[in-house]
Amino acid sequence: MAKKTGNNKNDLKEDVSLSPDDIAPLNESADGVRFGVSAELRDAIEDNLDHHNAAAVLELLEPLHAADIADLINHLKARYREPFFQLIKEQLDPETLVDVDPALRLDLINLLNLDQISRVILHLDSDDALSLLETMDEELIHTILQRIPAGERSIFERVLQYPDKSAGRLMQREIVCVPPHWTIQEVSDFIREQKDLPSLFYDVFVVNPRHHLMGKIPLNQLVRQDPKTLVSDVMIEDIHSFPDISDQEEVAQAFKHYALVSAPITSSSGRIIGMVTVDDVVDVLEEEAEEDILHMHKVHGESDFYAPVSTTAYWRTRWLLITLVNTLIASYVISQFEASIQQITALSFLMTINAAMGGNSGMQVVTVVVRALATRSLLEEDTWRAVRKELGVSLLAGSFCALVLGGIAGLWVDSVGLGIILSVSLICNMLWAAFAGTLLPIVVSRFGLDPAISAGPILTTTTDVFGYALFLGLATLFLL
Amino acid sequence: MAKKTGNNKNDLKEDVSLSPDDIAPLNESADGVRFGVSAELRDAIEDNLDHHNAAAVLELLEPLHAADIADLINHLKARYREPFFQLIKEQLDPETLVDVDPALRLDLINLLNLDQISRVILHLDSDDALSLLETMDEELIHTILQRIPAGERSIFERVLQYPDKSAGRLMQREIVCVPPHWTIQEVSDFIREQKDLPSLFYDVFVVNPRHHLMGKIPLNQLVRQDPKTLVSDVMIEDIHSFPDISDQEEVAQAFKHYALVSAPITSSSGRIIGMVTVDDVVDVLEEEAEEDILHMHKVHGESDFYAPVSTTAYWRTRWLLITLVNTLIASYVISQFEASIQQITALSFLMTINAAMGGNSGMQVVTVVVRALATRSLLEEDTWRAVRKELGVSLLAGSFCALVLGGIAGLWVDSVGLGIILSVSLICNMLWAAFAGTLLPIVVSRFGLDPAISAGPILTTTTDVFGYALFLGLATLFLL
């Protein structure tokens, strides 16, 4: 977008705020991919809010997609969020509320009155409406449900029964179902006449009179067929469907594995009751992978980035307490060898090598195993196969590192004995790291804990304790 | 699947191998989601390969999807992969090669003859064919391209010019384009008569005579329209398209942001030359998030899990060299204070607390910033805003931890001085961790390095050095 050169007035103006035409609303990467609001636009909005210039704010918002307005709300400084939302809530696109960071969603909903909330809920596809309802407390959900038509209400009430993060929660109820004896022409006519179609769909499902799944016709197959063809002649029978109670991450992994675009969801009685589409799955897959990263590094969740300083500090501190306990235990172990360290002070700086190498190689193993469990690359039945492999890897990698570090340490402090003791304890610690690093994630997930959260800290505590105790213990035994 | 009870012969047989009917081929979770081969099936296949029982192997494979056979190849012990592939290669579904782990792909391709490889390449959609070509060396690519028809060849040659991980590499060339003056009926007829349609598509693109993009009609809109309607009357004009040279992760993030299902790719001259579909994007999004996790924990990549012990050991050792250097630097810093530690041995066990807390809180910051950069939640323009926030968080979290740890340490070694010195150095180290943890990922990515790989190790080296030096330095200064 070239800057207008004829507009001299604008160039001369002293006003800090740029004219809307001069602001690129979206972020653009060097190679031309545009999405998400620019810092420039965000600053202009904040500036106009400071000057209570409502018209200018609304003008700036005009070219934006609902997802970009949500992005803008995420990026605004905390104190601007309420006045901004008050300004836009009359013309609010309900999708914006769905796209905004979950940590901010409830505060925004609370700025709407009951009528406005009910209208938002009714306007959205059922899966999106549900994700808003999920942020509210029991009482508010109840109040809102009382205000919407009985048919919709009973659907929401039923869906809210499903466990959190289940396929039943993820699915949308709006689907297109046809009987097998129809022609393609009848299907096309049916679709044209329907009012309450899902806003997006990719497959027409074929069902028997009891609403059990018989097959599907992808839209891109439907449009290629002769209108007189029978549905039963062209439907695909071998399709993937999922029970409503299944875990959403499992469903997402299956979508990825089979490259699915949409899949029907069935109730325990085998009736088809909804579908999951790939756009929901994209969110689940990335969120779960992201959650693993964040949790493995002791971060609360994605909202960490948008939450106020005090909230983030509270979350981070809670996680740091794990390190705090870990490091105090390690310190206590070292303190038991105080006398040895006083006699051979070289121990004080060599001991950290063993602990660090054990912890790091153990975290490599934990990371691989946690991801392999999440993507079903590792099955519980194969636990011992995995342990054997990791022990082999550690023996090779550990021997190499032991040779290098033992050699360096021996030359450094001029003591063959210390070099050998460091080498031996390093290999032992890395073998322990491989063994425990493979088993721990499997064991903790068997107990229903998230291995991404708990396996790492437990492991590094043991490699610290084991690393210090073995090295200092062997040194005390052989060198004093 | 109930076990057949009538088959007494089978029950009495001593043979170790189960009958195919008794083996559940797929893994099934407790809540009924089935995908990926079961360990049971894998073991049965390996067993039959040992007994050279080809017919039994093929019978077991019958119910499997191409993606599941790929999964089976991943899971077979290394020595079984070649004989297994030799057995199935005649009836090979080309999709299997696409789905198999990239680390194993080349070995399998080398077991095929040139005719077989060419046939596989021609059979696949262009994006999948490309992902196979990408695994081969220059010479083999050249030989294969000589064997396929000139039209297809020139397409591949052009696509192979695109940089690695660009939208041009990710896209498929097969698309459906129509002029704006057609009726819906004409579009339907055109689709029905076309032979070379993409195997999956979700949108019909509307183009002008110069093949520039004017709009699109999603299939689920197309099927709802009256046949006599004009394309130009119902097409959606406000659509997202991406330049062929853009980075695939940027495109994937934009897909997620706007919940897209397919998007056209344009050349530098503005012509539409292909499309990216959401199934490709699912892979990119999860791979990139997964790569971040793996790299942040010094793991080479997803193939780590399937590679042989020696390869994995080689990769792991290379990454451990980073820790090795890091820990040697830290050791050297500690060794400079050998005399102080000899006089106050409590320093030897308290010093690790400061380094560990600094490293851990720094990694929290690095993790949040690396993910925020990848998802464009953090823009470079907002660097200082982020630094200010992280300093605030660290001051709060650090003060709390300093109070707790300083108190415990002071009581433990009965020295108010040591407690205060630990507290002060802890706060300083955590502030440094916040500052460097925010800036480092931004700076290294400015230099074109992957922040997930390099920011963590650099940061923990500094927090180690700074942590030890500050604590031991202050203690030397004030307590000796």
Chai-1 contact restraints between the chains, C-beta under 6 A:
chainA,res_idxA,chainB,res_idxB,connection_type,confidence,min_distance_angstrom,max_distance_angstrom,comment,restraint_id
A,S29,B,E250,contact,1.0,0.0,6.0,A-B,restraint_1
A,D31,B,I245,contact,1.0,0.0,6.0,A-B,restraint_2
A,D31,B,S246,contact,1.0,0.0,6.0,A-B,restraint_3
A,D31,B,D247,contact,1.0,0.0,6.0,A-B,restraint_4
A,G32,B,P243,contact,1.0,0.0,6.0,A-B,restraint_5
A,G32,B,S246,contact,1.0,0.0,6.0,A-B,restraint_6
A,V33,B,F242,contact,1.0,0.0,6.0,A-B,restraint_7
A,V33,B,S246,contact,1.0,0.0,6.0,A-B,restraint_8
A,V33,B,E250,contact,1.0,0.0,6.0,A-B,restraint_9
A,V33,B,V251,contact,1.0,0.0,6.0,A-B,restraint_10
A,V33,B,A254,contact,1.0,0.0,6.0,A-B,restraint_11
A,F35,B,A254,contact,1.0,0.0,6.0,A-B,restraint_12
A,F35,B,H257,contact,1.0,0.0,6.0,A-B,restraint_13
A,G36,B,R376,contact,1.0,0.0,6.0,A-B,restraint_14
A,A39,B,L379,contact,1.0,0.0,6.0,A-B,restraint_15
A,A39,B,E381,contact,1.0,0.0,6.0,A-B,restraint_16
A,A39,B,D382,contact,1.0,0.0,6.0,A-B,restraint_17
A,A67,B,H257,contact,1.0,0.0,6.0,A-B,restraint_18
A,A67,B,Y258,contact,1.0,0.0,6.0,A-B,restraint_19
A,I191,B,V223,contact,1.0,0.0,6.0,A-B,restraint_20
A,I191,B,R224,contact,1.0,0.0,6.0,A-B,restraint_21
A,R192,B,R224,contact,1.0,0.0,6.0,A-B,restraint_22
A,F201,B,N220,contact,1.0,0.0,6.0,A-B,restraint_23
A,L219,B,L219,contact,1.0,0.0,6.0,A-B,restraint_24
A,N220,B,F201,contact,1.0,0.0,6.0,A-B,restraint_25
A,V223,B,I191,contact,1.0,0.0,6.0,A-B,restraint_26
A,R224,B,I191,contact,1.0,0.0,6.0,A-B,restraint_27
A,R224,B,R192,contact,1.0,0.0,6.0,A-B,restraint_28
A,F242,B,V33,contact,1.0,0.0,6.0,A-B,restraint_29
A,P243,B,G32,contact,1.0,0.0,6.0,A-B,restraint_30
A,I245,B,D31,contact,1.0,0.0,6.0,A-B,restraint_31
A,S246,B,D31,contact,1.0,0.0,6.0,A-B,restraint_32
A,S246,B,G32,contact,1.0,0.0,6.0,A-B,restraint_33
A,S246,B,V33,contact,1.0,0.0,6.0,A-B,restraint_34
A,D247,B,D31,contact,1.0,0.0,6.0,A-B,restraint_35
A,E250,B,S29,contact,1.0,0.0,6.0,A-B,restraint_36
A,E250,B,V33,contact,1.0,0.0,6.0,A-B,restraint_37
A,V251,B,V33,contact,1.0,0.0,6.0,A-B,restraint_38
A,A254,B,V33,contact,1.0,0.0,6.0,A-B,restraint_39
A,A254,B,F35,contact,1.0,0.0,6.0,A-B,restraint_40
A,K256,B,V282,contact,1.0,0.0,6.0,A-B,restraint_41
A,H257,B,F35,contact,1.0,0.0,6.0,A-B,restraint_42
A,H257,B,A67,contact,1.0,0.0,6.0,A-B,restraint_43
A,Y258,B,A67,contact,1.0,0.0,6.0,A-B,restraint_44
A,A259,B,D279,contact,1.0,0.0,6.0,A-B,restraint_45
A,V278,B,V278,contact,1.0,0.0,6.0,A-B,restraint_46
A,D279,B,A259,contact,1.0,0.0,6.0,A-B,restraint_47
A,V282,B,K256,contact,1.0,0.0,6.0,A-B,restraint_48
A,V282,B,V282,contact,1.0,0.0,6.0,A-B,restraint_49
A,L285,B,E286,contact,1.0,0.0,6.0,A-B,restraint_50
A,E286,B,L285,contact,1.0,0.0,6.0,A-B,restraint_51
A,E286,B,A289,contact,1.0,0.0,6.0,A-B,restraint_52
A,A289,B,E286,contact,1.0,0.0,6.0,A-B,restraint_53
A,A289,B,A289,contact,1.0,0.0,6.0,A-B,restraint_54
A,A289,B,E290,contact,1.0,0.0,6.0,A-B,restraint_55
A,E290,B,A289,contact,1.0,0.0,6.0,A-B,restraint_56
A,D292,B,I293,contact,1.0,0.0,6.0,A-B,restraint_57
A,I293,B,D292,contact,1.0,0.0,6.0,A-B,restraint_58
A,I293,B,I293,contact,1.0,0.0,6.0,A-B,restraint_59
A,H297,B,M363,contact,1.0,0.0,6.0,A-B,restraint_60
A,H297,B,Q364,contact,1.0,0.0,6.0,A-B,restraint_61
A,H297,B,T367,contact,1.0,0.0,6.0,A-B,restraint_62
A,K298,B,Q364,contact,1.0,0.0,6.0,A-B,restraint_63
A,V299,B,Q364,contact,1.0,0.0,6.0,A-B,restraint_64
A,V299,B,T367,contact,1.0,0.0,6.0,A-B,restraint_65
A,V299,B,V368,contact,1.0,0.0,6.0,A-B,restraint_66
A,D304,B,V368,contact,1.0,0.0,6.0,A-B,restraint_67
A,F305,B,V368,contact,1.0,0.0,6.0,A-B,restraint_68
A,F305,B,A372,contact,1.0,0.0,6.0,A-B,restraint_69
A,F305,B,S377,contact,1.0,0.0,6.0,A-B,restraint_70
A,V309,B,K389,contact,1.0,0.0,6.0,A-B,restraint_71
A,V309,B,G392,contact,1.0,0.0,6.0,A-B,restraint_72
A,V309,B,V393,contact,1.0,0.0,6.0,A-B,restraint_73
A,T312,B,V393,contact,1.0,0.0,6.0,A-B,restraint_74
A,A313,B,V393,contact,1.0,0.0,6.0,A-B,restraint_75
A,A313,B,L396,contact,1.0,0.0,6.0,A-B,restraint_76
A,A313,B,A397,contact,1.0,0.0,6.0,A-B,restraint_77
A,R316,B,Q364,contact,1.0,0.0,6.0,A-B,restraint_78
A,R316,B,A397,contact,1.0,0.0,6.0,A-B,restraint_79
A,T317,B,A397,contact,1.0,0.0,6.0,A-B,restraint_80
A,T317,B,F400,contact,1.0,0.0,6.0,A-B,restraint_81
A,L320,B,C401,contact,1.0,0.0,6.0,A-B,restraint_82
A,T323,B,A356,contact,1.0,0.0,6.0,A-B,restraint_83
A,T323,B,N360,contact,1.0,0.0,6.0,A-B,restraint_84
A,T327,B,I353,contact,1.0,0.0,6.0,A-B,restraint_85
A,T327,B,A356,contact,1.0,0.0,6.0,A-B,restraint_86
A,S331,B,F349,contact,1.0,0.0,6.0,A-B,restraint_87
A,S331,B,I353,contact,1.0,0.0,6.0,A-B,restraint_88
A,I334,B,F349,contact,1.0,0.0,6.0,A-B,restraint_89
A,S335,B,F349,contact,1.0,0.0,6.0,A-B,restraint_90
A,E338,B,T345,contact,1.0,0.0,6.0,A-B,restraint_91
A,I341,B,T345,contact,1.0,0.0,6.0,A-B,restraint_92
A,I341,B,S348,contact,1.0,0.0,6.0,A-B,restraint_93
A,Q342,B,T345,contact,1.0,0.0,6.0,A-B,restraint_94
A,T345,B,E338,contact,1.0,0.0,6.0,A-B,restraint_95
A,T345,B,I341,contact,1.0,0.0,6.0,A-B,restraint_96
A,T345,B,Q342,contact,1.0,0.0,6.0,A-B,restraint_97
A,S348,B,I341,contact,1.0,0.0,6.0,A-B,restraint_98
A,S348,B,S348,contact,1.0,0.0,6.0,A-B,restraint_99
A,F349,B,S331,contact,1.0,0.0,6.0,A-B,restraint_100
A,F349,B,I334,contact,1.0,0.0,6.0,A-B,restraint_101
A,F349,B,S335,contact,1.0,0.0,6.0,A-B,restraint_102
A,I353,B,T327,contact,1.0,0.0,6.0,A-B,restraint_103
A,I353,B,S331,contact,1.0,0.0,6.0,A-B,restraint_104
A,A356,B,T323,contact,1.0,0.0,6.0,A-B,restraint_105
A,A356,B,T327,contact,1.0,0.0,6.0,A-B,restraint_106
A,N360,B,T323,contact,1.0,0.0,6.0,A-B,restraint_107
A,S361,B,L320,contact,1.0,0.0,6.0,A-B,restraint_108
A,M363,B,H297,contact,1.0,0.0,6.0,A-B,restraint_109
A,Q364,B,H297,contact,1.0,0.0,6.0,A-B,restraint_110
A,Q364,B,K298,contact,1.0,0.0,6.0,A-B,restraint_111
A,Q364,B,V299,contact,1.0,0.0,6.0,A-B,restraint_112
A,Q364,B,R316,contact,1.0,0.0,6.0,A-B,restraint_113
A,T367,B,H297,contact,1.0,0.0,6.0,A-B,restraint_114
A,T367,B,V299,contact,1.0,0.0,6.0,A-B,restraint_115
A,V368,B,V299,contact,1.0,0.0,6.0,A-B,restraint_116
A,V368,B,D304,contact,1.0,0.0,6.0,A-B,restraint_117
A,V368,B,F305,contact,1.0,0.0,6.0,A-B,restraint_118
A,A372,B,F305,contact,1.0,0.0,6.0,A-B,restraint_119
A,R376,B,G36,contact,1.0,0.0,6.0,A-B,restraint_120
A,S377,B,F305,contact,1.0,0.0,6.0,A-B,restraint_121
A,L379,B,A39,contact,1.0,0.0,6.0,A-B,restraint_122
A,E381,B,A39,contact,1.0,0.0,6.0,A-B,restraint_123
A,D382,B,A39,contact,1.0,0.0,6.0,A-B,restraint_124
A,K389,B,V309,contact,1.0,0.0,6.0,A-B,restraint_125
A,G392,B,V309,contact,1.0,0.0,6.0,A-B,restraint_126
A,V393,B,V309,contact,1.0,0.0,6.0,A-B,restraint_127
A,V393,B,T312,contact,1.0,0.0,6.0,A-B,restraint_128
A,V393,B,A313,contact,1.0,0.0,6.0,A-B,restraint_129
A,L396,B,A313,contact,1.0,0.0,6.0,A-B,restraint_130
A,A397,B,A313,contact,1.0,0.0,6.0,A-B,restraint_131
A,A397,B,R316,contact,1.0,0.0,6.0,A-B,restraint_132
A,A397,B,T317,contact,1.0,0.0,6.0,A-B,restraint_133
A,F400,B,T317,contact,1.0,0.0,6.0,A-B,restraint_134
A,C401,B,L320,contact,1.0,0.0,6.0,A-B,restraint_135
